[in-house]
Amino acid sequence: RRFLIYSSILEIVEPGIAKELTGIEDGERILSVLAERNLFVQTVYDEKRGYLYRHHQLFRDFLRAKFETATSERQRRLWLHKAGSLYADRDDWHEAVRYYLEARAYQDAVRIIERLGLEMLREGRSASLAEWIGCIPEPLLKTSPWLLLYRCIIRRFSDVEENSRILPQIVSSFEQSEDLRGEILSLAQLIETLTIRGRDSV
């Protein structure tokens, strides 16, 4: 019961992650037996990670409700942060961000989002990036020129006036931190913004 309740924070239960998260050694056997008996657990095979498990959604909702009542808010955040760190240790950055955001470990999430943002924009995953950035509290967001730049790129057609106001500040932040790459990219975005805007600014 303890294994099922505490592993329910995982959307996909990877045996190695679940073992490290819960400290219970025979978790994979538990999941395997439940899957064989078709008791609300499904088996999923991944070429890189092997056999994974997924709880039926109603069963997972039930387990998450048990998890909520068995732990305090602080404990829940610690469990979620631990899950994020386990995924980060495996370089599974997208899963790590998801758990860090749910744990409200925003600083940890920001560091990863800063690293992944350009790749996500290149791959056309701006909606996911925008969702992540939208979870970051505004005071913290304002301390990250990279996240502000990503938000400007995502909104380059929908928020031209705001972008033309904030991009010079982003350029200045990169200049002060001597981040040449960021400075060049934000300057390029500023030029595009002014072109879309149709008029120059002082």
Secondary structure by P-SEA (a helix, b strand, c coil): caaaaaacccccccaaaaaaaccccaaaaaaaaaaaacccbbbbbbccccbbbbccaaaaaaaaaaaaaaccaaaaaaaaaaaaaaaaaacaaaaaaaaaaaacaaaaaaaaaaacaaaaaaacaaaaaaaaaaaccaaaaaacaaaaaaaaaaaccccaaaaaacaaaaaaaaaaacaaaaaaaaaaaaaaaaaaaccccc
